[in-house]
């Protein structure tokens, strides 16, 4: 990873929540015996059923080493590559994850900063006092610095998804699914390429690229699929849980699970494409992004989000009346009739006014 400022950072990554121990069967218990790993863990941690035929995956444990330094944020070296892998909003700053680093857009002054990285980054999650970033290992972004804290926990594959679930950090990789808490690291599934993770009060939903949809309830890790076509959930392209509903995006359309049944939606229902690329379920009006535009979804009805037609929308952030979207043209914010380009591969943020709203 590229470095600008070298310093040792071993600050705790406590979730600030009470310890919640997930129950497991007797053949799943074990201890993390490596003292270095125990120190790392201390730092990181300062529904209903469809048909299933899969078995519970046994839990394993991992350990390894830690290295640390920092990268100072800069507005140099911002490359012409607007493709955003993941993003989040914290303290009025939009953090956008690129393959080449992290763009930080300050909504207050419109200034972009850039943290370069020579390692491919895929996911990030806000843990309160800092942001955790996933690549080949776990790293932290705190304030204006990317801490190259190499929490090498010997995970299989590169990290593709991160989700906070109570006092735990759920980690998906290209080769498995893990749980990290104060008690250690648990390998909950192997040989699956995790694409998305969504947390509910009762369980954690896990989408994959090619291996289907799963859920973990603390005791078992099981596959979920529809009997009429078990391949429909194979490729999870977006996943959110809110208001007791699971919103599942696939390359076969949108599926909404209300706890009792699944409802599918496609082109005939008003979607601009059946290749779902983003879902925001923070509000009662759901935002759905596709590779051919974006729509809202409310009361079983889709409505086009104007000026997004034809854009591939890969992520959403909702901030009051502002809708921030990651697209194939860069980072765009819509507020009423004003459309603002926050990032398009440069540090400029030109504003373009439109009359219509979505």
Secondary structure, DSSP 8 states (H G I E B T S, - for coil): ---SB-----------S--------GGG------HHHHHHHHHHT-----B--------B---------EEE-BSS---S----SEEEEETTEEEEEETTEEEEEETTT--EEEEE-SS---EEEE-SSSEEEESSSEEEEETTEEEEEEE----SS-EEEEEEETTEEEEEETTEEEEEETTEEEEEEES--EEEEEE-SS-EEEEEBSS-EEEE-SS-EEEEBBTTBTTTTSBEEEEEEETTEEEEEETTEEEEE-SS-EEEE-GGGT-S-S-EEEEE-SSSSEEEEETTEEEEEETTEEEE-TT-TT--EEEEEEETTEEEEEETTEEEEEETTEEEEEESSSS---EEE-S---
